[in-house]
Amino acid sequence: MSNILDFIAKETNSLSFHKKLLNDELSFTVGGGIGQSRLAMLLLKQKHISEVQSMI
């Protein structure tokens, strides 16, 4: 099993996105959107996304 995991790690690290992460060219967090809203819901103890998100 470890041989398979080693192979996957080597293949993954050769991808452009992963190379940039490993070389500190990108931050470890990307995105936002629904994840930020869900976190706000958790922190503010709200039950529905509309209670933490506004629309223009």
C-alpha positions in Angstrom: 0.0 0.0 0.0 2.8 2.4 0.8 4.2 2.0 -2.8 0.9 3.2 -4.2 0.8 6.2 -1.8 4.4 7.1 -2.7 3.5 6.9 -6.4 0.4 9.1 -5.9 2.4 11.6 -3.9 5.1 11.9 -6.6 2.5 12.2 -9.4 0.5 14.8 -7.4 3.7 16.9 -6.6 4.5 17.1 -10.3 1.2 19.0 -11.0 1.6 22.7 -11.5 -0.8 23.7 -8.7 0.9 21.4 -6.2 4.4 22.6 -7.2 3.3 26.2 -6.5 2.0 25.2 -3.1 5.2 23.4 -2.2 7.3 26.3 -3.4 5.3 28.8 -1.3 4.0 30.6 -4.4 0.4 30.1 -3.4 -1.4 30.4 -0.1 -2.8 27.3 1.5 -6.3 28.7 1.4 -8.1 29.3 -1.8 -11.7 30.3 -2.5 -14.5 31.5 -0.3 -18.1 31.7 -1.2 -20.3 29.1 0.4 -17.5 28.0 2.8 -17.2 31.4 4.3 -21.0 31.7 4.7 -21.1 28.3 6.4 -18.4 29.3 8.8 -20.2 32.5 9.6 -23.4 30.5 10.2 -21.5 28.3 12.7 -19.8 31.2 14.5 -23.0 33.3 14.7 -25.2 30.3 15.5 -27.6 30.9 12.7 -29.8 28.3 11.1 -30.1 29.6 7.5 -27.6 31.0 5.1 -29.7 34.1 4.5 -29.1 35.2 8.1 -25.4 35.7 7.4 -25.4 36.5 3.6 -26.7 39.5 1.8 -27.6 39.9 -1.9 -27.3 43.1 -4.0 
